Amino acid sequence: MRTIREQLGISQMELHIKTGLDRTFISDLERGVQCPSLRTIYRVAAGLGIPPGNLVRRTAESPHFALPVDEAWS
């Protein structure tokens, strides 16, 4: 998300204005501190002007992305 935002030359404050999401929440999303809901993914994607699937795909392909370990899935 951060990479796309920076490539587009959009600040966190500008993304806040486009999405209505709090700037600190956007920062938390970019740092992986918060997990977005499906609604939030759509809002961020719209703010960045990209399809939501592209945002999810690029996140999943990131070397920084790791699925949480959940014993219930084992």
mmCIF file of the N, C-alpha and C atoms, coordinates in Angstrom:
data_MODEL
# 
_entry.id   MODEL 
# 
loop_
_atom_site.group_PDB 
_atom_site.id 
_atom_site.type_symbol 
_atom_site.label_atom_id 
_atom_site.label_alt_id 
_atom_site.label_comp_id 
_atom_site.label_asym_id 
_atom_site.label_entity_id 
_atom_site.label_seq_id 
_atom_site.pdbx_PDB_ins_code 
_atom_site.Cartn_x 
_atom_site.Cartn_y 
_atom_site.Cartn_z 
_atom_site.occupancy 
_atom_site.B_iso_or_equiv 
_atom_site.pdbx_formal_charge 
_atom_site.auth_seq_id 
_atom_site.auth_comp_id 
_atom_site.auth_asym_id 
_atom_site.auth_atom_id 
_atom_site.pdbx_PDB_model_num 
ATOM 1   N N  . MET A 1 1  ? 0.831   -1.182  0.000  1.00 0.00 ? 1  MET A N  1 
ATOM 2   C CA . MET A 1 1  ? 0.000   0.000   0.000  1.00 0.00 ? 1  MET A CA 1 
ATOM 3   C C  . MET A 1 1  ? 0.875   1.244   0.000  1.00 0.00 ? 1  MET A C  1 
ATOM 4   N N  . ARG A 1 2  ? 1.873   1.265   0.873  1.00 0.00 ? 2  ARG A N  1 
ATOM 5   C CA . ARG A 1 2  ? 2.760   2.428   0.941  1.00 0.00 ? 2  ARG A CA 1 
ATOM 6   C C  . ARG A 1 2  ? 3.478   2.633   -0.391 1.00 0.00 ? 2  ARG A C  1 
ATOM 7   N N  . THR A 1 3  ? 3.960   1.531   -0.973 1.00 0.00 ? 3  THR A N  1 
ATOM 8   C CA . THR A 1 3  ? 4.687   1.630   -2.241 1.00 0.00 ? 3  THR A CA 1 
ATOM 9   C C  . THR A 1 3  ? 3.810   2.245   -3.323 1.00 0.00 ? 3  THR A C  1 
ATOM 10  N N  . ILE A 1 4  ? 2.590   1.775   -3.433 1.00 0.00 ? 4  ILE A N  1 
ATOM 11  C CA . ILE A 1 4  ? 1.661   2.307   -4.435 1.00 0.00 ? 4  ILE A CA 1 
ATOM 12  C C  . ILE A 1 4  ? 1.393   3.783   -4.161 1.00 0.00 ? 4  ILE A C  1 
ATOM 13  N N  . ARG A 1 5  ? 1.114   4.112   -2.914 1.00 0.00 ? 5  ARG A N  1 
ATOM 14  C CA . ARG A 1 5  ? 0.827   5.504   -2.545 1.00 0.00 ? 5  ARG A CA 1 
ATOM 15  C C  . ARG A 1 5  ? 1.995   6.408   -2.909 1.00 0.00 ? 5  ARG A C  1 
ATOM 16  N N  . GLU A 1 6  ? 3.211   5.970   -2.568 1.00 0.00 ? 6  GLU A N  1 
ATOM 17  C CA . GLU A 1 6  ? 4.392   6.779   -2.849 1.00 0.00 ? 6  GLU A CA 1 
ATOM 18  C C  . GLU A 1 6  ? 4.651   6.884   -4.351 1.00 0.00 ? 6  GLU A C  1 
ATOM 19  N N  . GLN A 1 7  ? 4.415   5.799   -5.104 1.00 0.00 ? 7  GLN A N  1 
ATOM 20  C CA . GLN A 1 7  ? 4.581   5.848   -6.557 1.00 0.00 ? 7  GLN A CA 1 
ATOM 21  C C  . GLN A 1 7  ? 3.630   6.853   -7.195 1.00 0.00 ? 7  GLN A C  1 
ATOM 22  N N  . LEU A 1 8  ? 2.451   6.992   -6.600 1.00 0.00 ? 8  LEU A N  1 
ATOM 23  C CA . LEU A 1 8  ? 1.463   7.941   -7.101 1.00 0.00 ? 8  LEU A CA 1 
ATOM 24  C C  . LEU A 1 8  ? 1.708   9.361   -6.606 1.00 0.00 ? 8  LEU A C  1 
ATOM 25  N N  . GLY A 1 9  ? 2.660   9.514   -5.681 1.00 0.00 ? 9  GLY A N  1 
ATOM 26  C CA . GLY A 1 9  ? 2.960   10.837  -5.133 1.00 0.00 ? 9  GLY A CA 1 
ATOM 27  C C  . GLY A 1 9  ? 1.876   11.366  -4.213 1.00 0.00 ? 9  GLY A C  1 
ATOM 28  N N  . ILE A 1 10 ? 1.189   10.455  -3.533 1.00 0.00 ? 10 ILE A N  1 
ATOM 29  C CA . ILE A 1 10 ? 0.099   10.826  -2.617 1.00 0.00 ? 10 ILE A CA 1 
ATOM 30  C C  . ILE A 1 10 ? 0.597   10.702  -1.183 1.00 0.00 ? 10 ILE A C  1 
ATOM 31  N N  . SER A 1 11 ? 0.384   11.731  -0.388 1.00 0.00 ? 11 SER A N  1 
ATOM 32  C CA . SER A 1 11 ? 0.757   11.676  1.026  1.00 0.00 ? 11 SER A CA 1 
ATOM 33  C C  . SER A 1 11 ? -0.309  10.917  1.811  1.00 0.00 ? 11 SER A C  1 
ATOM 34  N N  . GLN A 1 12 ? 0.036   10.534  3.031  1.00 0.00 ? 12 GLN A N  1 
ATOM 35  C CA . GLN A 1 12 ? -0.963  9.898   3.895  1.00 0.00 ? 12 GLN A CA 1 
ATOM 36  C C  . GLN A 1 12 ? -2.127  10.849  4.141  1.00 0.00 ? 12 GLN A C  1 
ATOM 37  N N  . MET A 1 13 ? -1.845  12.132  4.258  1.00 0.00 ? 13 MET A N  1 
ATOM 38  C CA . MET A 1 13 ? -2.917  13.108  4.487  1.00 0.00 ? 13 MET A CA 1 
ATOM 39  C C  . MET A 1 13 ? -3.841  13.187  3.267  1.00 0.00 ? 13 MET A C  1 
ATOM 40  N N  . GLU A 1 14 ? -3.273  13.143  2.078  1.00 0.00 ? 14 GLU A N  1 
ATOM 41  C CA . GLU A 1 14 ? -4.105  13.163  0.872  1.00 0.00 ? 14 GLU A CA 1 
ATOM 42  C C  . GLU A 1 14 ? -4.959  11.897  0.782  1.00 0.00 ? 14 GLU A C  1 
ATOM 43  N N  . LEU A 1 15 ? -4.381  10.752  1.142  1.00 0.00 ? 15 LEU A N  1 
ATOM 44  C CA . LEU A 1 15 ? -5.150  9.514   1.135  1.00 0.00 ? 15 LEU A CA 1 
ATOM 45  C C  . LEU A 1 15 ? -6.250  9.569   2.191  1.00 0.00 ? 15 LEU A C  1 
ATOM 46  N N  . HIS A 1 16 ? -5.970  10.178  3.323  1.00 0.00 ? 16 HIS A N  1 
ATOM 47  C CA . HIS A 1 16 ? -6.985  10.385  4.360  1.00 0.00 ? 16 HIS A CA 1 
ATOM 48  C C  . HIS A 1 16 ? -8.163  11.177  3.789  1.00 0.00 ? 16 HIS A C  1 
ATOM 49  N N  . ILE A 1 17 ? -7.860  12.242  3.066  1.00 0.00 ? 17 ILE A N  1 
ATOM 50  C CA . ILE A 1 17 ? -8.918  13.086  2.493  1.00 0.00 ? 17 ILE A CA 1 
ATOM 51  C C  . ILE A 1 17 ? -9.730  12.306  1.459  1.00 0.00 ? 17 ILE A C  1 
ATOM 52  N N  . LYS A 1 18 ? -9.052  11.502  0.645  1.00 0.00 ? 18 LYS A N  1 
ATOM 53  C CA . LYS A 1 18 ? -9.747  10.736  -0.403 1.00 0.00 ? 18 LYS A CA 1 
ATOM 54  C C  . LYS A 1 18 ? -10.584 9.590   0.153  1.00 0.00 ? 18 LYS A C  1 
ATOM 55  N N  . THR A 1 19 ? -10.163 9.018   1.280  1.00 0.00 ? 19 THR A N  1 
ATOM 56  C CA . THR A 1 19 ? -10.835 7.820   1.799  1.00 0.00 ? 19 THR A CA 1 
ATOM 57  C C  . THR A 1 19 ? -11.708 8.079   3.019  1.00 0.00 ? 19 THR A C  1 
ATOM 58  N N  . GLY A 1 20 ? -11.425 9.150   3.738  1.00 0.00 ? 20 GLY A N  1 
ATOM 59  C CA . GLY A 1 20 ? -12.136 9.400   4.986  1.00 0.00 ? 20 GLY A CA 1 
ATOM 60  C C  . GLY A 1 20 ? -11.577 8.599   6.149  1.00 0.00 ? 20 GLY A C  1 
ATOM 61  N N  . LEU A 1 21 ? -10.495 7.842   5.896  1.00 0.00 ? 21 LEU A N  1 
ATOM 62  C CA . LEU A 1 21 ? -9.856  7.065   6.964  1.00 0.00 ? 21 LEU A CA 1 
ATOM 63  C C  . LEU A 1 21 ? -8.878  7.961   7.708  1.00 0.00 ? 21 LEU A C  1 
ATOM 64  N N  . ASP A 1 22 ? -8.770  7.764   8.998  1.00 0.00 ? 22 ASP A N  1 
ATOM 65  C CA . ASP A 1 22 ? -7.850  8.559   9.804  1.00 0.00 ? 22 ASP A CA 1 
ATOM 66  C C  . ASP A 1 22 ? -6.415  8.357   9.320  1.00 0.00 ? 22 ASP A C  1 
ATOM 67  N N  . ARG A 1 23 ? -5.637  9.430   9.280  1.00 0.00 ? 23 ARG A N  1 
ATOM 68  C CA . ARG A 1 23 ? -4.265  9.355   8.804  1.00 0.00 ? 23 ARG A CA 1 
ATOM 69  C C  . ARG A 1 23 ? -3.432  8.381   9.624  1.00 0.00 ? 23 ARG A C  1 
ATOM 70  N N  . THR A 1 24 ? -3.648  8.353   10.936 1.00 0.00 ? 24 THR A N  1 
ATOM 71  C CA . THR A 1 24 ? -2.880  7.430   11.769 1.00 0.00 ? 24 THR A CA 1 
ATOM 72  C C  . THR A 1 24 ? -3.276  5.975   11.490 1.00 0.00 ? 24 THR A C  1 
ATOM 73  N N  . PHE A 1 25 ? -4.536  5.746   11.125 1.00 0.00 ? 25 PHE A N  1 
ATOM 74  C CA . PHE A 1 25 ? -4.987  4.406   10.747 1.00 0.00 ? 25 PHE A CA 1 
ATOM 75  C C  . PHE A 1 25 ? -4.313  3.980   9.444  1.00 0.00 ? 25 PHE A C  1 
ATOM 76  N N  . ILE A 1 26 ? -4.192  4.906   8.501  1.00 0.00 ? 26 ILE A N  1 
ATOM 77  C CA . ILE A 1 26 ? -3.491  4.621   7.242  1.00 0.00 ? 26 ILE A CA 1 
ATOM 78  C C  . ILE A 1 26 ? -2.047  4.242   7.536  1.00 0.00 ? 26 ILE A C  1 
ATOM 79  N N  . SER A 1 27 ? -1.412  4.972   8.425  1.00 0.00 ? 27 SER A N  1 
ATOM 80  C CA . SER A 1 27 ? -0.036  4.649   8.823  1.00 0.00 ? 27 SER A CA 1 
ATOM 81  C C  . SER A 1 27 ? 0.027   3.256   9.436  1.00 0.00 ? 27 SER A C  1 
ATOM 82  N N  . ASP A 1 28 ? -0.923  2.941   10.306 1.00 0.00 ? 28 ASP A N  1 
ATOM 83  C CA . ASP A 1 28 ? -0.965  1.615   10.930 1.00 0.00 ? 28 ASP A CA 1 
ATOM 84  C C  . ASP A 1 28 ? -1.150  0.508   9.888  1.00 0.00 ? 28 ASP A C  1 
ATOM 85  N N  . LEU A 1 29 ? -2.003  0.749   8.891  1.00 0.00 ? 29 LEU A N  1 
ATOM 86  C CA . LEU A 1 29 ? -2.198  -0.229  7.824  1.00 0.00 ? 29 LEU A CA 1 
ATOM 87  C C  . LEU A 1 29 ? -0.893  -0.460  7.067  1.00 0.00 ? 29 LEU A C  1 
ATOM 88  N N  . GLU A 1 30 ? -0.211  0.627   6.748  1.00 0.00 ? 30 GLU A N  1 
ATOM 89  C CA . GLU A 1 30 ? 1.032   0.514   5.990  1.00 0.00 ? 30 GLU A CA 1 
ATOM 90  C C  . GLU A 1 30 ? 2.124   -0.223  6.764  1.00 0.00 ? 30 GLU A C  1 
ATOM 91  N N  . ARG A 1 31 ? 2.108   -0.091  8.067  1.00 0.00 ? 31 ARG A N  1 
ATOM 92  C CA . ARG A 1 31 ? 3.114   -0.757  8.901  1.00 0.00 ? 31 ARG A CA 1 
ATOM 93  C C  . ARG A 1 31 ? 2.696   -2.157  9.322  1.00 0.00 ? 31 ARG A C  1 
ATOM 94  N N  . GLY A 1 32 ? 1.483   -2.564  8.952  1.00 0.00 ? 32 GLY A N  1 
ATOM 95  C CA . GLY A 1 32 ? 1.010   -3.896  9.300  1.00 0.00 ? 32 GLY A CA 1 
ATOM 96  C C  . GLY A 1 32 ? 0.531   -4.023  10.732 1.00 0.00 ? 32 GLY A C  1 
ATOM 97  N N  . VAL A 1 33 ? 0.281   -2.898  11.384 1.00 0.00 ? 33 VAL A N  1 
ATOM 98  C CA . VAL A 1 33 ? -0.188  -2.903  12.769 1.00 0.00 ? 33 VAL A CA 1 
ATOM 99  C C  . VAL A 1 33 ? -1.685  -3.215  12.823 1.00 0.00 ? 33 VAL A C  1 
ATOM 100 N N  . GLN A 1 34 ? -2.420  -2.750  11.811 1.00 0.00 ? 34 GLN A N  1 
ATOM 101 C CA . GLN A 1 34 ? -3.860  -2.984  11.724 1.00 0.00 ? 34 GLN A CA 1 
ATOM 102 C C  . GLN A 1 34 ? -4.152  -3.890  10.539 1.00 0.00 ? 34 GLN A C  1 
ATOM 103 N N  . CYS A 1 35 ? -5.178  -4.701  10.662 1.00 0.00 ? 35 CYS A N  1 
ATOM 104 C CA . CYS A 1 35 ? -5.653  -5.536  9.563  1.00 0.00 ? 35 CYS A CA 1 
ATOM 105 C C  . CYS A 1 35 ? -6.937  -4.908  9.019  1.00 0.00 ? 35 CYS A C  1 
ATOM 106 N N  . PRO A 1 36 ? -6.966  -4.595  7.728  1.00 0.00 ? 36 PRO A N  1 
ATOM 107 C CA . PRO A 1 36 ? -8.137  -3.902  7.186  1.00 0.00 ? 36 PRO A CA 1 
ATOM 108 C C  . PRO A 1 36 ? -9.318  -4.838  6.953  1.00 0.00 ? 36 PRO A C  1 
ATOM 109 N N  . SER A 1 37 ? -10.497 -4.282  7.104  1.00 0.00 ? 37 SER A N  1 
ATOM 110 C CA . SER A 1 37 ? -11.710 -4.997  6.721  1.00 0.00 ? 37 SER A CA 1 
ATOM 111 C C  . SER A 1 37 ? -11.827 -4.939  5.198  1.00 0.00 ? 37 SER A C  1 
ATOM 112 N N  . LEU A 1 38 ? -12.738 -5.714  4.650  1.00 0.00 ? 38 LEU A N  1 
ATOM 113 C CA . LEU A 1 38 ? -12.970 -5.684  3.212  1.00 0.00 ? 38 LEU A CA 1 
ATOM 114 C C  . LEU A 1 38 ? -13.421 -4.286  2.781  1.00 0.00 ? 38 LEU A C  1 
ATOM 115 N N  . ARG A 1 39 ? -14.246 -3.666  3.569  1.00 0.00 ? 39 ARG A N  1 
ATOM 116 C CA . ARG A 1 39 ? -14.709 -2.302  3.272  1.00 0.00 ? 39 ARG A CA 1 
ATOM 117 C C  . ARG A 1 39 ? -13.527 -1.338  3.215  1.00 0.00 ? 39 ARG A C  1 
ATOM 118 N N  . THR A 1 40 ? -12.590 -1.475  4.151  1.00 0.00 ? 40 THR A N  1 
ATOM 119 C CA . THR A 1 40 ? -11.420 -0.602  4.175  1.00 0.00 ? 40 THR A CA 1 
ATOM 120 C C  . THR A 1 40 ? -10.550 -0.838  2.949  1.00 0.00 ? 40 THR A C  1 
ATOM 121 N N  . ILE A 1 41 ? -10.381 -2.094  2.538  1.00 0.00 ? 41 ILE A N  1 
ATOM 122 C CA . ILE A 1 41 ? -9.608  -2.399  1.335  1.00 0.00 ? 41 ILE A CA 1 
ATOM 123 C C  . ILE A 1 41 ? -10.216 -1.679  0.137  1.00 0.00 ? 41 ILE A C  1 
ATOM 124 N N  . TYR A 1 42 ? -11.524 -1.720  0.014  1.00 0.00 ? 42 TYR A N  1 
ATOM 125 C CA . TYR A 1 42 ? -12.197 -1.040  -1.096 1.00 0.00 ? 42 TYR A CA 1 
ATOM 126 C C  . TYR A 1 42 ? -12.006 0.473   -1.015 1.00 0.00 ? 42 TYR A C  1 
ATOM 127 N N  . ARG A 1 43 ? -12.090 1.036   0.185  1.00 0.00 ? 43 ARG A N  1 
ATOM 128 C CA . ARG A 1 43 ? -11.910 2.492   0.337  1.00 0.00 ? 43 ARG A CA 1 
ATOM 129 C C  . ARG A 1 43 ? -10.498 2.918   -0.028 1.00 0.00 ? 43 ARG A C  1 
ATOM 130 N N  . VAL A 1 44 ? -9.504  2.159   0.431  1.00 0.00 ? 44 VAL A N  1 
ATOM 131 C CA . VAL A 1 44 ? -8.109  2.489   0.124  1.00 0.00 ? 44 VAL A CA 1 
ATOM 132 C C  . VAL A 1 44 ? -7.859  2.350   -1.375 1.00 0.00 ? 44 VAL A C  1 
ATOM 133 N N  . ALA A 1 45 ? -8.335  1.263   -1.955 1.00 0.00 ? 45 ALA A N  1 
ATOM 134 C CA . ALA A 1 45 ? -8.146  1.048   -3.394 1.00 0.00 ? 45 ALA A CA 1 
ATOM 135 C C  . ALA A 1 45 ? -8.774  2.184   -4.195 1.00 0.00 ? 45 ALA A C  1 
ATOM 136 N N  . ALA A 1 46 ? -9.970  2.602   -3.822 1.00 0.00 ? 46 ALA A N  1 
ATOM 137 C CA . ALA A 1 46 ? -10.627 3.717   -4.513 1.00 0.00 ? 46 ALA A CA 1 
ATOM 138 C C  . ALA A 1 46 ? -9.806  4.995   -4.355 1.00 0.00 ? 46 ALA A C  1 
ATOM 139 N N  . GLY A 1 47 ? -9.284  5.225   -3.163 1.00 0.00 ? 47 GLY A N  1 
ATOM 140 C CA . GLY A 1 47 ? -8.465  6.413   -2.919 1.00 0.00 ? 47 GLY A CA 1 
ATOM 141 C C  . GLY A 1 47 ? -7.187  6.414   -3.734 1.00 0.00 ? 47 GLY A C  1 
ATOM 142 N N  . LEU A 1 48 ? -6.657  5.224   -3.991 1.00 0.00 ? 48 LEU A N  1 
ATOM 143 C CA . LEU A 1 48 ? -5.437  5.099   -4.788 1.00 0.00 ? 48 LEU A CA 1 
ATOM 144 C C  . LEU A 1 48 ? -5.745  4.993   -6.287 1.00 0.00 ? 48 LEU A C  1 
ATOM 145 N N  . GLY A 1 49 ? -7.022  4.808   -6.617 1.00 0.00 ? 49 GLY A N  1 
ATOM 146 C CA . GLY A 1 49 ? -7.420  4.703   -8.018 1.00 0.00 ? 49 GLY A CA 1 
ATOM 147 C C  . GLY A 1 49 ? -7.027  3.389   -8.662 1.00 0.00 ? 49 GLY A C  1 
ATOM 148 N N  . ILE A 1 50 ? -7.036  2.310   -7.870 1.00 0.00 ? 50 ILE A N  1 
ATOM 149 C CA . ILE A 1 50 ? -6.688  0.985   -8.399 1.00 0.00 ? 50 ILE A CA 1 
ATOM 150 C C  . ILE A 1 50 ? -7.775  -0.004  -8.010 1.00 0.00 ? 50 ILE A C  1 
ATOM 151 N N  . PRO A 1 51 ? -7.886  -1.114  -8.738 1.00 0.00 ? 51 PRO A N  1 
ATOM 152 C CA . PRO A 1 51 ? -8.861  -2.139  -8.357 1.00 0.00 ? 51 PRO A CA 1 
ATOM 153 C C  . PRO A 1 51 ? -8.467  -2.772  -7.016 1.00 0.00 ? 51 PRO A C  1 
ATOM 154 N N  . PRO A 1 52 ? -9.440  -3.093  -6.173 1.00 0.00 ? 52 PRO A N  1 
ATOM 155 C CA . PRO A 1 52 ? -9.134  -3.708  -4.876 1.00 0.00 ? 52 PRO A CA 1 
ATOM 156 C C  . PRO A 1 52 ? -8.303  -4.976  -5.005 1.00 0.00 ? 52 PRO A C  1 
ATOM 157 N N  . GLY A 1 53 ? -8.561  -5.767  -6.029 1.00 0.00 ? 53 GLY A N  1 
ATOM 158 C CA . GLY A 1 53 ? -7.798  -7.001  -6.232 1.00 0.00 ? 53 GLY A CA 1 
ATOM 159 C C  . GLY A 1 53 ? -6.314  -6.739  -6.441 1.00 0.00 ? 53 GLY A C  1 
ATOM 160 N N  . ASN A 1 54 ? -5.988  -5.651  -7.119 1.00 0.00 ? 54 ASN A N  1 
ATOM 161 C CA . ASN A 1 54 ? -4.578  -5.293  -7.316 1.00 0.00 ? 54 ASN A CA 1 
ATOM 162 C C  . ASN A 1 54 ? -3.915  -4.968  -5.985 1.00 0.00 ? 54 ASN A C  1 
ATOM 163 N N  . LEU A 1 55 ? -4.628  -4.282  -5.120 1.00 0.00 ? 55 LEU A N  1 
ATOM 164 C CA . LEU A 1 55 ? -4.086  -3.931  -3.810 1.00 0.00 ? 55 LEU A CA 1 
ATOM 165 C C  . LEU A 1 55 ? -3.823  -5.204  -2.996 1.00 0.00 ? 55 LEU A C  1 
ATOM 166 N N  . VAL A 1 56 ? -4.760  -6.121  -3.007 1.00 0.00 ? 56 VAL A N  1 
ATOM 167 C CA . VAL A 1 56 ? -4.600  -7.379  -2.264 1.00 0.00 ? 56 VAL A CA 1 
ATOM 168 C C  . VAL A 1 56 ? -3.465  -8.213  -2.869 1.00 0.00 ? 56 VAL A C  1 
ATOM 169 N N  . ARG A 1 57 ? -3.441  -8.325  -4.192 1.00 0.00 ? 57 ARG A N  1 
ATOM 170 C CA . ARG A 1 57 ? -2.398  -9.116  -4.866 1.00 0.00 ? 57 ARG A CA 1 
ATOM 171 C C  . ARG A 1 57 ? -1.009  -8.553  -4.583 1.00 0.00 ? 57 ARG A C  1 
ATOM 172 N N  . ARG A 1 58 ? -0.856  -7.249  -4.700 1.00 0.00 ? 58 ARG A N  1 
ATOM 173 C CA . ARG A 1 58 ? 0.464   -6.657  -4.474 1.00 0.00 ? 58 ARG A CA 1 
ATOM 174 C C  . ARG A 1 58 ? 0.888   -6.812  -3.024 1.00 0.00 ? 58 ARG A C  1 
ATOM 175 N N  . THR A 1 59 ? -0.069  -6.756  -2.115 1.00 0.00 ? 59 THR A N  1 
ATOM 176 C CA . THR A 1 59 ? 0.257   -6.968  -0.705 1.00 0.00 ? 59 THR A CA 1 
ATOM 177 C C  . THR A 1 59 ? 0.711   -8.402  -0.483 1.00 0.00 ? 59 THR A C  1 
ATOM 178 N N  . ALA A 1 60 ? -0.022  -9.351  -1.042 1.00 0.00 ? 60 ALA A N  1 
ATOM 179 C CA . ALA A 1 60 ? 0.317   -10.765 -0.875 1.00 0.00 ? 60 ALA A CA 1 
ATOM 180 C C  . ALA A 1 60 ? 1.673   -11.103 -1.487 1.00 0.00 ? 60 ALA A C  1 
ATOM 181 N N  . GLU A 1 61 ? 2.060   -10.394 -2.543 1.00 0.00 ? 61 GLU A N  1 
ATOM 182 C CA . GLU A 1 61 ? 3.340   -10.637 -3.204 1.00 0.00 ? 61 GLU A CA 1 
ATOM 183 C C  . GLU A 1 61 ? 4.510   -9.930  -2.519 1.00 0.00 ? 61 GLU A C  1 
ATOM 184 N N  . SER A 1 62 ? 4.212   -9.058  -1.590 1.00 0.00 ? 62 SER A N  1 
ATOM 185 C CA . SER A 1 62 ? 5.268   -8.299  -0.911 1.00 0.00 ? 62 SER A CA 1 
ATOM 186 C C  . SER A 1 62 ? 6.131   -9.221  -0.051 1.00 0.00 ? 62 SER A C  1 
ATOM 187 N N  . PRO A 1 63 ? 7.447   -8.990  -0.045 1.00 0.00 ? 63 PRO A N  1 
ATOM 188 C CA . PRO A 1 63 ? 8.314   -9.803  0.817  1.00 0.00 ? 63 PRO A CA 1 
ATOM 189 C C  . PRO A 1 63 ? 8.077   -9.526  2.305  1.00 0.00 ? 63 PRO A C  1 
ATOM 190 N N  . HIS A 1 64 ? 7.361   -8.463  2.606  1.00 0.00 ? 64 HIS A N  1 
ATOM 191 C CA . HIS A 1 64 ? 7.088   -8.096  3.997  1.00 0.00 ? 64 HIS A CA 1 
ATOM 192 C C  . HIS A 1 64 ? 5.801   -8.720  4.519  1.00 0.00 ? 64 HIS A C  1 
ATOM 193 N N  . PHE A 1 65 ? 5.026   -9.362  3.633  1.00 0.00 ? 65 PHE A N  1 
ATOM 194 C CA . PHE A 1 65 ? 3.741   -9.926  4.010  1.00 0.00 ? 65 PHE A CA 1 
ATOM 195 C C  . PHE A 1 65 ? 3.915   -11.358 4.501  1.00 0.00 ? 65 PHE A C  1 
ATOM 196 N N  . ALA A 1 66 ? 3.275   -11.660 5.597  1.00 0.00 ? 66 ALA A N  1 
ATOM 197 C CA . ALA A 1 66 ? 3.268   -13.036 6.120  1.00 0.00 ? 66 ALA A CA 1 
ATOM 198 C C  . ALA A 1 66 ? 1.876   -13.297 6.695  1.00 0.00 ? 66 ALA A C  1 
ATOM 199 N N  . LEU A 1 67 ? 1.332   -14.442 6.367  1.00 0.00 ? 67 LEU A N  1 
ATOM 200 C CA . LEU A 1 67 ? 0.039   -14.820 6.953  1.00 0.00 ? 67 LEU A CA 1 
ATOM 201 C C  . LEU A 1 67 ? 0.233   -15.077 8.442  1.00 0.00 ? 67 LEU A C  1 
ATOM 202 N N  . PRO A 1 68 ? -0.744  -14.696 9.244  1.00 0.00 ? 68 PRO A N  1 
ATOM 203 C CA . PRO A 1 68 ? -0.639  -15.001 10.677 1.00 0.00 ? 68 PRO A CA 1 
ATOM 204 C C  . PRO A 1 68 ? -0.710  -16.498 10.910 1.00 0.00 ? 68 PRO A C  1 
ATOM 205 N N  . VAL A 1 69 ? 0.002   -16.949 11.892 1.00 0.00 ? 69 VAL A N  1 
ATOM 206 C CA . VAL A 1 69 ? -0.016  -18.370 12.257 1.00 0.00 ? 69 VAL A CA 1 
ATOM 207 C C  . VAL A 1 69 ? -1.188  -18.576 13.213 1.00 0.00 ? 69 VAL A C  1 
ATOM 208 N N  . ASP A 1 70 ? -2.065  -19.487 12.842 1.00 0.00 ? 70 ASP A N  1 
ATOM 209 C CA . ASP A 1 70 ? -3.251  -19.756 13.647 1.00 0.00 ? 70 ASP A CA 1 
ATOM 210 C C  . ASP A 1 70 ? -3.358  -21.274 13.799 1.00 0.00 ? 70 ASP A C  1 
ATOM 211 N N  . GLU A 1 71 ? -3.273  -21.744 15.019 1.00 0.00 ? 71 GLU A N  1 
ATOM 212 C CA . GLU A 1 71 ? -3.304  -23.184 15.262 1.00 0.00 ? 71 GLU A CA 1 
ATOM 213 C C  . GLU A 1 71 ? -4.592  -23.825 14.782 1.00 0.00 ? 71 GLU A C  1 
ATOM 214 N N  . ALA A 1 72 ? -5.668  -23.067 14.721 1.00 0.00 ? 72 ALA A N  1 
ATOM 215 C CA . ALA A 1 72 ? -6.941  -23.617 14.278 1.00 0.00 ? 72 ALA A CA 1 
ATOM 216 C C  . ALA A 1 72 ? -6.884  -24.032 12.812 1.00 0.00 ? 72 ALA A C  1 
ATOM 217 N N  . TRP A 1 73 ? -5.974  -23.460 12.022 1.00 0.00 ? 73 TRP A N  1 
ATOM 218 C CA . TRP A 1 73 ? -5.852  -23.773 10.609 1.00 0.00 ? 73 TRP A CA 1 
ATOM 219 C C  . TRP A 1 73 ? -4.893  -24.933 10.371 1.00 0.00 ? 73 TRP A C  1 
ATOM 220 N N  . SER A 1 74 ? -4.190  -25.353 11.387 1.00 0.00 ? 74 SER A N  1 
ATOM 221 C CA . SER A 1 74 ? -3.180  -26.415 11.226 1.00 0.00 ? 74 SER A CA 1 
ATOM 222 C C  . SER A 1 74 ? -3.817  -27.779 11.106 1.00 0.00 ? 74 SER A C  1 
# 
